[in-house]
Amino acid sequence: MRPTASRLLNILVPVKRTIDYAVKIRVNPDQKGVDLNVKHSMNPFDEIAVEEAVRLREKLKDAVKSIKVVTVGPPKAAETLRTALAMGADSGIHVEIPDSAPAPEPLGVAKALRAVIEKESGGVDLVILGKQAIDDDQGQTGQMLAGLLDWPQATFASKVVVDAGKKEANVTREIDGGLQEVKAKLPLIITTDLRCVSLRSLSVQWLILNSLHHSLNEPRYASLPNIMKAKKKPIQKLTPADLGIDLTPRIETIKVSEPAKRVGGGKVESVDELIAKLKEAGITAVKA
């Protein structure tokens, strides 16, 4: 449903339950996937998206009518929704799939999100989601959703400024070698990047693992009172059948393997010995 120009803003934030960033990934013995019997948490990029939605409400005050979070995943994905609700979202939608079902692909998730948006009676003005998930790193869902809805998109956002009166947003994007500022009319799809000045709430390990220097914002810790309140916030349960979509993967995983172990190096005593070693390895000098 395309929103009208007169009403308040409704924000939708898709989130994903992923293996926790601090867990060491292990490939299954059958080499068809990874061990999922480990700690899971909200995808860190989606945490940034939830935080940005809550901050927009804090800036725009009453201009934001609702912040709704949505996830596509197994029953335990409801925990991820509760985390987002504790951060400040108002309600959630859980498109539930069986534990035994394969992980949906970006196109399937984008189709599910389109169906959710089309079912929203109040309409959706802004969709904010992480630019990628840390489990598959595909970074395609936001762009596909924009294509399916025929909405403008602003990907890899490092700064978001929304003018509720004009129903438009200025978004600063991360690009190779610099920044790009774009302006787009609402409704709009935004994917969040990792740029900002303050990183106090992000763990040192997460920063090291992701080589972060900046981040769009500083995701807040949910306080105990907010965690308790989140348990009472509504979560609507749907199935892919309710949305009229098929999440059957189109791609078959042939094999998953760990990176080859690095071979230790050796020390040489002189330049001549180094040159000899390089020649032994088949490396020759390039003529100028």
N, C-alpha and C positions, 0 to 999 in steps of 0.2 A: 504494500500500500504506500503510495507516494504522499508524504505529509503536506498539509496545507501551510500557508505562510503565516497564519495567525496564532497557531497554538504553541504550547510549550514544548521544549525539546525532550525527546525520548532517546536514551542512549542504550545500545546493546553491546555487551562485551563478551565475545566468545572466549572460553578458557579451556585448557586441556590438562588432564592428569598425565604426568610423565614420571619416569624414573627420576628420583631426586638427583640433583646435580652433583652431590658429594659421593654418590655410590659408584663403585668400580664396576663397569659393565663387563659381564661375562657371557660369552657365546654359548648357546645350548649345545649339548652333545650332538644333536642331529644337524647342527649348523643351518637351521632354518630361521633362527631368530636369537634373541637374547633372553637371559634369565629374568623373568618378571616377578619372581618371589622375593622382592627387595622393597625397600622404602620408596614410596611415591610422594610427589608433592605437585603443586601447581607449576606449570611451565613458567620459568622466570620472566620471559618476555610478556606473558599474559598478566603476571603480577604488575608489571609496569603499565599495561593497558588498563587494568582495574584502577590503579592509583590515579592515572590520568583522568579517567572518568569521574572519580570522586573529587579530584582537584577542580575539574571544570564546574562541578556543582558548587564547590566552595567559592569559586570566582563569580559564577553567574547567578548564584543564589536561587531565587524562585523561578528563574528562566528554565531550569532543568526540572522536568516533571518526574522522570523516573530513570533509574539505572538498573538494567536487567542483565543478568549473566546467563550464559547458556553453554552447555557442554554436550558433547556426543561421546558416550563411553559406557563402560560397564557399571554395575551398581555402585562400586566403590568411588566412582567419579563424583558422586553426590558430596563426598567429603571436600572435594575441590571447590564445589559450589558454595559450601558452607564457609570455607576460608574467604572466598570473595565477598560473601554476604557480611562476614565479620569485618571486612575492610571498609564496608560502607555501601555496598550494593543493596537494592531494595528487595529484589526477588530473583528467582532462578527458574530456568527451564532445563530439564534433564532428558535428552534424547537417549534413552537407555538401550544398550545392546547387550547380548549375553556375554558372560565371561569368556566363553569358548569362541566367540566371534573374532575374526581377524580384525586388526586395527583398520579403521576406515581410511581411505586415501583422501588427499586434499580435495579432489573434485567431488567426492561423495559428501565430505563435510560441508563444502561450499553449497551444494544442492540442499543439504539439510538446513543450513542457515538461511538460504533464500526462502525455503518453505516456512520456516519459523517467522521470518520477517513478514511474509505475505499473510500469515495468520494473525499477526498483531493488529487488533482492532484500533489501537491508538496510533498506529504507524510507528516507524523508526526513522529518526533524523540522522543519527550518527552511529556507525559501527566502529569500535576501536578494538583491535586485536594485536597480539604480538606478531612481529614480522616473521617468526619461525618458531617451531618447537624444537627443543634441544634433543629429542629422541630421534627424529628423522631428518631434521635440518632442511626440509624441502622448501619452506618459505613460499608457498604457492596459494594458500587458501584465500587470503585477502584479495589478491589480484583476480582469482577465479570468481569470487563472490561479486566483485565489482563488475566483471564481464557479464555474469548471469543476470544481474539486476539492471545493467546499463546505467550504473551510477559512476560519478567521478571517484578517483582514488588518489590518495597521497600516501605513498609507502615510505618506510624507513624514517619515520617522523622523529625529529629531535626536539621540536617545539610546536605546540598547538595553541592557536589563539582563535576562539570562536566568537563571532558577533551574532548574538541571538536575534537581535532586531533585524539585521539584514539577511539572516539565515545563510551565512557564509563563514568560511574558516580560512585563516592563513596558516599554512603548515611549512615549517622548515624541515627539509629533507637532507639526510646524509647521502652524499654522492662521492664518487672517487675524486679525491683531491680537494674537497671543499663542501659547501652547503648550497642548497637550492631552495628558494622560497616560492611556494605556489599558493594560489588562491582558488578556492572552489566553492560552488554553491552546495548547500545541503539539499538532499541527503548525500552522505559522503562516507566512503570507506577509508579508514586510517589504520596503517600498521606501524607499531611502535619500534623504535630503535633504542640504542643504548647510549644516549648522549645527555649529559646534564653536569652540574658542578658538584653535587653533593652525593656521597656514596656511603654515608655512615651506617645505614641499616643493611647494606649488602656485605656478606661475609667475605673475609680475605680469600678464602678458598674459592668462592664463586668468582671473584674478580680474577684470580690467577687462571682458573679453568677457562674463562671466557675472554681473557686478555682485554679486560675493560679498562678504559681510562675515564670515560664519562658515561652518564646514563640520562635518559629522558627525564626521570624523576627518581625519587627515593621512596620505594614502596614501604608503606607504614606497617608496623607490627600491630596486629589486632589485639586490643586490650581484652582482659578477661570479661568485663561487662559486655563488650561488643560480641565476643564469642558466644556468650549466653544468649544475647538477643538474637544472634544469627540462627539459633536453633528453632526460633519461633517464626522466622521469616518464611514465606511460602515458596515451595519448589514444585513446579508443574512437571509431571512425568509424561513423556510422550514416547512413542516407538517410531522407527522408520516407516512402518505401515501407516501410522496416523498421519504422517507427512506426505505419504505417497511417493516415497523414494526407495531406491535400492542401494545399499551400501556395500554390495559385493565388490571386492577389489578387482580391478582390471589388470593388475600386474602381479605376476607370480614371482615370489622370492626364490631364486634357485639355490643360493648359498650365501651364508654370512660367515665371515672369518675375521679373526683378529689381525691387526697389522703385524707384519713380519718383525721379529725381534731384531733390534739393532746389534750389529756386530761391532765389537770393541776395536778401537784404533790402536795404532802403535807409534812409538817414538823413534825418531831418527837422530843420528848424531851430527849429520852434516847435510849441506845442500846437495852434494853429489849423491848421497844415499837416498835423499828424497826424490831426486830425478830418476834414479834407478828403480825405486818403488813405483813411481808413476808409470814408467815404461812397462814394468811387469804387469801393471793393471790395464795396459792397453791404452793409456792416455799419452798422447803425443802433443808436441808444441804446435801451435797454429802459426803459420807464416803470416807476417805482417803484410 
